[in-house]
Amino acid sequence: MLADPGLIRLPPEHVTPGHAVVAEHGGKAVGFAVVLQRADGDAELDGLFVDPVHWRRGVGRELVIRARCLAVDRGAARLWVVANPAARAFYESCGFRHVGDVETQLRMAHLMNVDLAGVTCASPD
């Protein structure tokens, strides 16, 4: 995806406060996460991106925490993600568990989810 950023295509309605959260640093957007409702009532982390300059600084982890809150606000019991194999360890460190593999347009990926029971979210100030 770094080689072809055009692969990241989000419909405008997904980039709204009810679906997306943005991480900022110094007044500049450095990452985002998109959470969509699934037909089964759960939620899917449909997009998670952090500017590579800001990797390994906790930005991705904070976006996952905020994505969980979006999912909880919608009444989801689980948050799902189709993860790039290189990101599996990151998602596992965020509490996701591997439940299978799926084929994407680029390659095989990991289907992962995290249970949202007990997740509490503070209202933003």
WOJO-V787683 format. One record per helix or strand. SS is the DSSP state (hx for helix, st for strand). FROM is the first residue (numbers start at 0). LEN is the number of residues. If there is no record, write none. Layout:
SS FROM LEN
SS FROM LEN
This chain:
hx 4 3
hx 11 3
st 19 6
st 27 10
st 42 8
hx 51 3
hx 58 15
st 77 6
hx 84 9
st 96 7
st 107 8
